[in-house]
Amino acid sequence: MNEEKKNNTKPKKDSPLNNWAVFSGMAFQMAISIAGGVFLGIWLDKKIPNKFSAFTIGCSLLGVFIALYQVYKTLKSLDNDKNS
């Protein structure tokens, strides 16, 4: 009977180290999404010059929205895992 208990143990999903890894991963995802949008906008502004750097502004805002959506999805899945 002790062997059954050992084999059916699941790793803790709520461990502080696991939460730290998830949240630090979210920070890197946000940074990469936003930086990617900014660099894409700068590249487009060099290719297609305009008066207001519209591509840089637009692509950086798009990067922010993508980053926020990724955070939302991650937090929603964490909440679903916690409630299961």
Distance bins in CASP14 RR format, pairs under 12 A and 6 or more apart:
PFRMAT RR
TARGET T0000
AUTHOR 0000-0000-0000
RMODE 2
METHOD distances of the structure
MODEL  1
1 7 0 0 0 0 0 1 0 0 0 0 0
1 8 0 0 0 0 0 1 0 0 0 0 0
2 8 0 0 0 0 0 1 0 0 0 0 0
2 9 0 0 0 0 0 1 0 0 0 0 0
3 9 0 0 0 0 0 1 0 0 0 0 0
10 81 0 0 0 0 0 1 0 0 0 0 0
10 84 0 0 0 0 0 1 0 0 0 0 0
11 17 0 0 0 0 0 1 0 0 0 0 0
11 18 0 0 0 0 1 0 0 0 0 0 0
12 18 1 0 0 1 0 0 0 0 0 0 0
12 19 0 0 0 0 0 1 0 0 0 0 0
12 81 0 0 0 0 0 1 0 0 0 0 0
12 82 0 0 0 0 0 1 0 0 0 0 0
13 19 0 0 0 0 1 0 0 0 0 0 0
13 21 0 0 0 0 0 1 0 0 0 0 0
13 22 0 0 0 0 1 0 0 0 0 0 0
13 77 0 0 0 0 0 1 0 0 0 0 0
13 78 0 0 0 0 1 0 0 0 0 0 0
13 79 0 0 0 0 0 1 0 0 0 0 0
13 80 0 0 0 0 0 1 0 0 0 0 0
13 81 1 0 1 0 0 0 0 0 0 0 0
13 82 1 0 0 1 0 0 0 0 0 0 0
13 83 0 0 0 0 0 1 0 0 0 0 0
13 84 0 0 0 0 1 0 0 0 0 0 0
14 20 0 0 0 0 0 1 0 0 0 0 0
14 22 0 0 0 0 0 1 0 0 0 0 0
14 78 0 0 0 0 1 0 0 0 0 0 0
14 81 0 0 0 0 1 0 0 0 0 0 0
14 82 1 0 0 1 0 0 0 0 0 0 0
14 83 0 0 0 0 0 1 0 0 0 0 0
14 84 0 0 0 0 0 1 0 0 0 0 0
15 21 0 0 0 0 1 0 0 0 0 0 0
15 22 0 0 0 0 0 1 0 0 0 0 0
16 22 0 0 0 0 0 1 0 0 0 0 0
16 23 0 0 0 0 0 1 0 0 0 0 0
17 23 0 0 0 0 0 1 0 0 0 0 0
17 24 0 0 0 0 0 1 0 0 0 0 0
18 24 0 0 0 0 0 1 0 0 0 0 0
18 25 0 0 0 0 0 1 0 0 0 0 0
18 78 0 0 0 0 0 1 0 0 0 0 0
18 81 0 0 0 0 0 1 0 0 0 0 0
18 82 0 0 0 0 0 1 0 0 0 0 0
19 25 0 0 0 0 0 1 0 0 0 0 0
19 26 0 0 0 0 0 1 0 0 0 0 0
19 74 0 0 0 0 0 1 0 0 0 0 0
19 75 0 0 0 0 0 1 0 0 0 0 0
19 78 0 0 0 0 1 0 0 0 0 0 0
19 81 0 0 0 0 0 1 0 0 0 0 0
19 82 0 0 0 0 0 1 0 0 0 0 0
20 26 0 0 0 0 0 1 0 0 0 0 0
20 27 0 0 0 0 0 1 0 0 0 0 0
21 27 0 0 0 0 0 1 0 0 0 0 0
21 28 0 0 0 0 0 1 0 0 0 0 0
21 74 0 0 0 0 0 1 0 0 0 0 0
21 78 0 0 0 0 0 1 0 0 0 0 0
22 28 0 0 0 0 0 1 0 0 0 0 0
22 29 0 0 0 0 0 1 0 0 0 0 0
22 71 0 0 0 0 0 1 0 0 0 0 0
22 74 1 0 0 1 0 0 0 0 0 0 0
22 75 0 0 0 0 1 0 0 0 0 0 0
22 77 0 0 0 0 1 0 0 0 0 0 0
22 78 1 0 0 1 0 0 0 0 0 0 0
22 79 0 0 0 0 0 1 0 0 0 0 0
22 81 0 0 0 0 0 1 0 0 0 0 0
22 82 0 0 0 0 0 1 0 0 0 0 0
23 29 0 0 0 0 0 1 0 0 0 0 0
23 30 0 0 0 0 0 1 0 0 0 0 0
23 71 0 0 0 0 1 0 0 0 0 0 0
23 74 0 0 0 0 1 0 0 0 0 0 0
23 75 0 0 0 0 1 0 0 0 0 0 0
23 78 0 0 0 0 1 0 0 0 0 0 0
24 30 0 0 0 0 0 1 0 0 0 0 0
24 31 0 0 0 0 0 1 0 0 0 0 0
24 74 0 0 0 0 0 1 0 0 0 0 0
25 31 0 0 0 0 1 0 0 0 0 0 0
25 32 0 0 0 0 1 0 0 0 0 0 0
25 33 0 0 0 0 0 1 0 0 0 0 0
25 67 0 0 0 0 0 1 0 0 0 0 0
25 70 0 0 0 0 0 1 0 0 0 0 0
25 71 0 0 0 0 0 1 0 0 0 0 0
25 74 0 0 0 0 1 0 0 0 0 0 0
26 32 0 0 0 0 0 1 0 0 0 0 0
26 33 0 0 0 0 0 1 0 0 0 0 0
26 67 0 0 0 0 1 0 0 0 0 0 0
26 68 0 0 0 0 0 1 0 0 0 0 0
26 69 0 0 0 0 0 1 0 0 0 0 0
26 70 1 0 0 1 0 0 0 0 0 0 0
26 71 1 0 1 0 0 0 0 0 0 0 0
26 72 0 0 0 0 0 1 0 0 0 0 0
26 73 0 0 0 0 1 0 0 0 0 0 0
26 74 1 0 1 0 0 0 0 0 0 0 0
26 75 0 0 0 0 1 0 0 0 0 0 0
26 77 0 0 0 0 0 1 0 0 0 0 0
26 78 0 0 0 0 1 0 0 0 0 0 0
27 33 0 0 0 0 0 1 0 0 0 0 0
27 34 0 0 0 0 0 1 0 0 0 0 0
27 67 0 0 0 0 1 0 0 0 0 0 0
27 70 0 0 0 0 0 1 0 0 0 0 0
27 71 0 0 0 0 1 0 0 0 0 0 0
27 74 0 0 0 0 0 1 0 0 0 0 0
28 34 0 0 0 0 0 1 0 0 0 0 0
28 35 0 0 0 0 0 1 0 0 0 0 0
28 67 0 0 0 0 0 1 0 0 0 0 0
28 70 0 0 0 0 0 1 0 0 0 0 0
28 71 0 0 0 0 0 1 0 0 0 0 0
28 74 0 0 0 0 0 1 0 0 0 0 0
29 35 0 0 0 0 0 1 0 0 0 0 0
29 36 0 0 0 0 0 1 0 0 0 0 0
29 63 0 0 0 0 0 1 0 0 0 0 0
29 66 0 0 0 0 1 0 0 0 0 0 0
29 67 1 0 0 1 0 0 0 0 0 0 0
29 68 0 0 0 0 0 1 0 0 0 0 0
29 69 0 0 0 0 0 1 0 0 0 0 0
29 70 1 0 1 0 0 0 0 0 0 0 0
29 71 1 0 0 1 0 0 0 0 0 0 0
29 72 0 0 0 0 0 1 0 0 0 0 0
29 73 0 0 0 0 0 1 0 0 0 0 0
29 74 0 0 0 0 1 0 0 0 0 0 0
30 36 0 0 0 0 0 1 0 0 0 0 0
30 37 0 0 0 0 0 1 0 0 0 0 0
30 63 0 0 0 0 1 0 0 0 0 0 0
30 64 0 0 0 0 1 0 0 0 0 0 0
30 65 0 0 0 0 0 1 0 0 0 0 0
30 66 0 0 0 0 1 0 0 0 0 0 0
30 67 1 0 1 0 0 0 0 0 0 0 0
30 68 0 0 0 0 1 0 0 0 0 0 0
30 69 0 0 0 0 0 1 0 0 0 0 0
30 70 1 0 0 1 0 0 0 0 0 0 0
30 71 1 0 0 1 0 0 0 0 0 0 0
30 72 0 0 0 0 0 1 0 0 0 0 0
30 74 0 0 0 0 0 1 0 0 0 0 0
31 37 0 0 0 0 0 1 0 0 0 0 0
31 38 0 0 0 0 0 1 0 0 0 0 0
31 63 0 0 0 0 0 1 0 0 0 0 0
31 64 0 0 0 0 0 1 0 0 0 0 0
31 66 0 0 0 0 0 1 0 0 0 0 0
31 67 0 0 0 0 1 0 0 0 0 0 0
31 70 0 0 0 0 0 1 0 0 0 0 0
31 71 0 0 0 0 0 1 0 0 0 0 0
32 38 0 0 0 0 0 1 0 0 0 0 0
32 39 0 0 0 0 0 1 0 0 0 0 0
32 63 0 0 0 0 1 0 0 0 0 0 0
32 66 0 0 0 0 1 0 0 0 0 0 0
32 67 0 0 0 0 1 0 0 0 0 0 0
32 70 0 0 0 0 1 0 0 0 0 0 0
33 39 0 0 0 0 0 1 0 0 0 0 0
33 40 0 0 0 0 0 1 0 0 0 0 0
33 59 0 0 0 0 0 1 0 0 0 0 0
33 60 0 0 0 0 0 1 0 0 0 0 0
33 61 0 0 0 0 0 1 0 0 0 0 0
33 62 0 0 0 0 1 0 0 0 0 0 0
33 63 1 0 1 0 0 0 0 0 0 0 0
33 64 1 0 0 1 0 0 0 0 0 0 0
33 65 0 0 0 0 1 0 0 0 0 0 0
33 66 1 0 1 0 0 0 0 0 0 0 0
33 67 1 0 1 0 0 0 0 0 0 0 0
33 68 0 0 0 0 1 0 0 0 0 0 0
33 69 0 0 0 0 1 0 0 0 0 0 0
33 70 1 0 0 1 0 0 0 0 0 0 0
33 71 0 0 0 0 1 0 0 0 0 0 0
34 40 0 0 0 0 0 1 0 0 0 0 0
34 41 0 0 0 0 0 1 0 0 0 0 0
34 58 0 0 0 0 0 1 0 0 0 0 0
34 59 0 0 0 0 1 0 0 0 0 0 0
34 60 1 0 0 1 0 0 0 0 0 0 0
34 61 0 0 0 0 1 0 0 0 0 0 0
34 62 0 0 0 0 1 0 0 0 0 0 0
34 63 1 0 1 0 0 0 0 0 0 0 0
34 64 1 0 1 0 0 0 0 0 0 0 0
34 65 0 0 0 0 1 0 0 0 0 0 0
34 66 0 0 0 0 1 0 0 0 0 0 0
34 67 1 0 1 0 0 0 0 0 0 0 0
34 68 0 0 0 0 1 0 0 0 0 0 0
34 70 0 0 0 0 0 1 0 0 0 0 0
34 71 0 0 0 0 0 1 0 0 0 0 0
35 41 0 0 0 0 0 1 0 0 0 0 0
35 42 0 0 0 0 0 1 0 0 0 0 0
35 59 0 0 0 0 0 1 0 0 0 0 0
35 60 0 0 0 0 1 0 0 0 0 0 0
35 63 0 0 0 0 1 0 0 0 0 0 0
35 64 0 0 0 0 0 1 0 0 0 0 0
35 66 0 0 0 0 0 1 0 0 0 0 0
35 67 0 0 0 0 1 0 0 0 0 0 0
36 42 0 0 0 0 1 0 0 0 0 0 0
36 43 0 0 0 0 1 0 0 0 0 0 0
36 44 0 0 0 0 0 1 0 0 0 0 0
36 56 0 0 0 0 0 1 0 0 0 0 0
36 59 1 0 0 1 0 0 0 0 0 0 0
36 60 0 0 0 0 1 0 0 0 0 0 0
36 62 0 0 0 0 1 0 0 0 0 0 0
36 63 1 0 0 1 0 0 0 0 0 0 0
36 64 0 0 0 0 0 1 0 0 0 0 0
36 66 0 0 0 0 1 0 0 0 0 0 0
36 67 0 0 0 0 0 1 0 0 0 0 0
37 43 0 0 0 0 1 0 0 0 0 0 0
37 44 0 0 0 0 1 0 0 0 0 0 0
37 45 0 0 0 0 0 1 0 0 0 0 0
37 55 0 0 0 0 1 0 0 0 0 0 0
37 56 0 0 0 0 1 0 0 0 0 0 0
37 57 0 0 0 0 0 1 0 0 0 0 0
37 58 0 0 0 0 1 0 0 0 0 0 0
37 59 1 0 1 0 0 0 0 0 0 0 0
37 60 1 0 1 0 0 0 0 0 0 0 0
37 61 0 0 0 0 1 0 0 0 0 0 0
37 62 1 0 0 1 0 0 0 0 0 0 0
37 63 1 0 1 0 0 0 0 0 0 0 0
37 64 0 0 0 0 1 0 0 0 0 0 0
37 65 0 0 0 0 0 1 0 0 0 0 0
37 66 0 0 0 0 1 0 0 0 0 0 0
37 67 0 0 0 0 1 0 0 0 0 0 0
38 44 0 0 0 0 0 1 0 0 0 0 0
38 45 0 0 0 0 0 1 0 0 0 0 0
38 53 0 0 0 0 0 1 0 0 0 0 0
38 55 0 0 0 0 0 1 0 0 0 0 0
38 56 1 0 0 1 0 0 0 0 0 0 0
38 57 0 0 0 0 1 0 0 0 0 0 0
38 58 0 0 0 0 1 0 0 0 0 0 0
38 59 1 0 0 1 0 0 0 0 0 0 0
38 60 1 0 1 0 0 0 0 0 0 0 0
38 61 0 0 0 0 1 0 0 0 0 0 0
38 62 0 0 0 0 0 1 0 0 0 0 0
38 63 1 0 0 1 0 0 0 0 0 0 0
38 64 0 0 0 0 1 0 0 0 0 0 0
38 67 0 0 0 0 0 1 0 0 0 0 0
39 45 0 0 0 0 0 1 0 0 0 0 0
39 46 0 0 0 0 0 1 0 0 0 0 0
39 55 0 0 0 0 0 1 0 0 0 0 0
39 56 0 0 0 0 1 0 0 0 0 0 0
39 59 0 0 0 0 1 0 0 0 0 0 0
39 60 0 0 0 0 1 0 0 0 0 0 0
39 63 0 0 0 0 0 1 0 0 0 0 0
40 46 0 0 0 0 0 1 0 0 0 0 0
40 47 0 0 0 0 0 1 0 0 0 0 0
40 55 1 0 0 1 0 0 0 0 0 0 0
40 56 0 0 0 0 1 0 0 0 0 0 0
40 57 0 0 0 0 0 1 0 0 0 0 0
40 58 0 0 0 0 1 0 0 0 0 0 0
40 59 1 0 1 0 0 0 0 0 0 0 0
40 60 0 0 0 0 1 0 0 0 0 0 0
40 61 0 0 0 0 0 1 0 0 0 0 0
40 62 0 0 0 0 1 0 0 0 0 0 0
40 63 0 0 0 0 1 0 0 0 0 0 0
40 66 0 0 0 0 0 1 0 0 0 0 0
41 47 0 0 0 0 1 0 0 0 0 0 0
41 48 0 0 0 0 1 0 0 0 0 0 0
41 50 0 0 0 0 0 1 0 0 0 0 0
41 53 0 0 0 0 1 0 0 0 0 0 0
41 54 0 0 0 0 1 0 0 0 0 0 0
41 55 1 0 1 0 0 0 0 0 0 0 0
41 56 1 0 1 0 0 0 0 0 0 0 0
41 57 0 0 0 0 1 0 0 0 0 0 0
41 58 1 0 0 1 0 0 0 0 0 0 0
41 59 1 1 0 0 0 0 0 0 0 0 0
41 60 1 0 0 1 0 0 0 0 0 0 0
41 61 0 0 0 0 0 1 0 0 0 0 0
41 62 0 0 0 0 1 0 0 0 0 0 0
41 63 0 0 0 0 0 1 0 0 0 0 0
42 48 0 0 0 0 0 1 0 0 0 0 0
42 49 0 0 0 0 0 1 0 0 0 0 0
42 53 0 0 0 0 1 0 0 0 0 0 0
42 54 0 0 0 0 0 1 0 0 0 0 0
42 55 1 0 0 1 0 0 0 0 0 0 0
42 56 1 0 1 0 0 0 0 0 0 0 0
42 57 0 0 0 0 0 1 0 0 0 0 0
42 58 0 0 0 0 0 1 0 0 0 0 0
42 59 0 0 0 0 1 0 0 0 0 0 0
42 60 0 0 0 0 1 0 0 0 0 0 0
43 53 0 0 0 0 0 1 0 0 0 0 0
43 55 0 0 0 0 1 0 0 0 0 0 0
43 56 0 0 0 0 1 0 0 0 0 0 0
43 59 0 0 0 0 1 0 0 0 0 0 0
44 50 0 0 0 0 1 0 0 0 0 0 0
44 53 0 0 0 0 1 0 0 0 0 0 0
44 54 0 0 0 0 1 0 0 0 0 0 0
44 55 1 1 0 0 0 0 0 0 0 0 0
44 56 1 0 0 1 0 0 0 0 0 0 0
44 57 0 0 0 0 0 1 0 0 0 0 0
44 58 0 0 0 0 1 0 0 0 0 0 0
44 59 1 0 0 1 0 0 0 0 0 0 0
44 60 0 0 0 0 0 1 0 0 0 0 0
44 62 0 0 0 0 0 1 0 0 0 0 0
45 51 0 0 0 0 0 1 0 0 0 0 0
45 52 0 0 0 0 1 0 0 0 0 0 0
45 53 1 0 1 0 0 0 0 0 0 0 0
45 54 1 0 0 1 0 0 0 0 0 0 0
45 55 1 0 1 0 0 0 0 0 0 0 0
45 56 1 0 1 0 0 0 0 0 0 0 0
45 57 0 0 0 0 1 0 0 0 0 0 0
45 58 0 0 0 0 0 1 0 0 0 0 0
45 59 0 0 0 0 1 0 0 0 0 0 0
45 60 0 0 0 0 0 1 0 0 0 0 0
46 53 0 0 0 0 0 1 0 0 0 0 0
46 55 0 0 0 0 1 0 0 0 0 0 0
46 56 0 0 0 0 1 0 0 0 0 0 0
47 55 0 0 0 0 1 0 0 0 0 0 0
47 56 0 0 0 0 0 1 0 0 0 0 0
48 54 0 0 0 0 1 0 0 0 0 0 0
48 55 1 0 0 1 0 0 0 0 0 0 0
48 56 0 0 0 0 0 1 0 0 0 0 0
49 55 0 0 0 0 1 0 0 0 0 0 0
49 56 0 0 0 0 0 1 0 0 0 0 0
50 56 0 0 0 0 1 0 0 0 0 0 0
50 57 0 0 0 0 0 1 0 0 0 0 0
50 58 0 0 0 0 0 1 0 0 0 0 0
51 57 0 0 0 0 0 1 0 0 0 0 0
52 58 0 0 0 0 0 1 0 0 0 0 0
53 59 0 0 0 0 0 1 0 0 0 0 0
53 60 0 0 0 0 1 0 0 0 0 0 0
54 60 0 0 0 0 0 1 0 0 0 0 0
54 61 0 0 0 0 0 1 0 0 0 0 0
55 61 0 0 0 0 0 1 0 0 0 0 0
55 62 0 0 0 0 0 1 0 0 0 0 0
56 62 0 0 0 0 0 1 0 0 0 0 0
56 63 0 0 0 0 0 1 0 0 0 0 0
57 63 0 0 0 0 0 1 0 0 0 0 0
57 64 0 0 0 0 0 1 0 0 0 0 0
58 64 0 0 0 0 1 0 0 0 0 0 0
58 65 0 0 0 0 1 0 0 0 0 0 0
58 66 0 0 0 0 0 1 0 0 0 0 0
59 65 0 0 0 0 0 1 0 0 0 0 0
59 66 0 0 0 0 0 1 0 0 0 0 0
60 66 0 0 0 0 0 1 0 0 0 0 0
60 67 0 0 0 0 0 1 0 0 0 0 0
61 67 0 0 0 0 0 1 0 0 0 0 0
61 68 0 0 0 0 0 1 0 0 0 0 0
62 68 0 0 0 0 0 1 0 0 0 0 0
62 69 0 0 0 0 0 1 0 0 0 0 0
63 69 0 0 0 0 1 0 0 0 0 0 0
63 70 0 0 0 0 1 0 0 0 0 0 0
64 70 0 0 0 0 0 1 0 0 0 0 0
64 71 0 0 0 0 0 1 0 0 0 0 0
65 71 0 0 0 0 0 1 0 0 0 0 0
65 72 0 0 0 0 0 1 0 0 0 0 0
66 72 0 0 0 0 0 1 0 0 0 0 0
66 73 0 0 0 0 0 1 0 0 0 0 0
67 73 0 0 0 0 0 1 0 0 0 0 0
67 74 0 0 0 0 0 1 0 0 0 0 0
68 74 0 0 0 0 0 1 0 0 0 0 0
68 75 0 0 0 0 0 1 0 0 0 0 0
69 75 0 0 0 0 0 1 0 0 0 0 0
69 76 0 0 0 0 0 1 0 0 0 0 0
70 76 0 0 0 0 0 1 0 0 0 0 0
70 77 0 0 0 0 0 1 0 0 0 0 0
71 77 0 0 0 0 0 1 0 0 0 0 0
71 78 0 0 0 0 0 1 0 0 0 0 0
72 78 0 0 0 0 0 1 0 0 0 0 0
72 79 0 0 0 0 0 1 0 0 0 0 0
73 79 0 0 0 0 0 1 0 0 0 0 0
73 80 0 0 0 0 0 1 0 0 0 0 0
74 80 0 0 0 0 0 1 0 0 0 0 0
74 81 0 0 0 0 0 1 0 0 0 0 0
75 81 0 0 0 0 0 1 0 0 0 0 0
75 82 0 0 0 0 0 1 0 0 0 0 0
76 82 0 0 0 0 0 1 0 0 0 0 0
76 83 0 0 0 0 0 1 0 0 0 0 0
77 83 0 0 0 0 0 1 0 0 0 0 0
77 84 0 0 0 0 0 1 0 0 0 0 0
78 84 0 0 0 0 0 1 0 0 0 0 0
END
